[in-house]
Amino acid sequence: MGEKDHTQKMLIGCRDVFAELINVLVYSGENVVNEADLLAGPTESLYIEADKLQN
């Protein structure tokens, strides 16, 4: 536990896979999210903990 899952991150990074997952899991299979409408965004989270920058 606590290890980064690079394979999962790469798979979810594919717009077609992400759109299909959201449509199936959130919208019960209805085609609401279209891969052509998705834009890339930052994938890392940064926060300050005890005066240190954490990733």
N, C-alpha and C positions, 0 to 999 in steps of 0.2 A: 504494500500500500504506500502511497506517496510518490511512486515513480511516475514519470511523465509517459503518457501513451502517445508516442509520435505517430503510430499508424492510425489511431483514431483521429488525431488532429489533422493528418493529411487527408483522410477520407471525408471528414466533415468539411474540409476546405474546398472540396469539389462542389461547385454550385449546384449541379444537377442532383448529386446525392443529398445535399443539405435540403434542397427544395422538396425532394421526394419524401425525406424523413419528416419534415414539418407537416407536409400535406397529409401523410398517413397518421402520424402520432397526434397532431393537434386538430386537424380538420377532418378526421375520419375518412381519408382518401379523396376528399374533394380537392380539385385542382385550384387552390387559392394562391399559393406562392409559385411564381414562375422564375426559373433560373435566370432568365434574361433580365429580370428586374433586380437581381441581387448585385451588390457591390462589395468588393473586398474591404475589410476593416482590420484594425489592429487585433492581434491575437494574444498579446501578452498583457498581463495586469501587473502594475507596479504599485507598491504602497510602502510607507515608512513605518518601520517597527524599531523601537528603541534607538532612534537616531540613525538607523541604517536603511538603505533602500533595498527592498525585497522584491523578488520576481516571482 
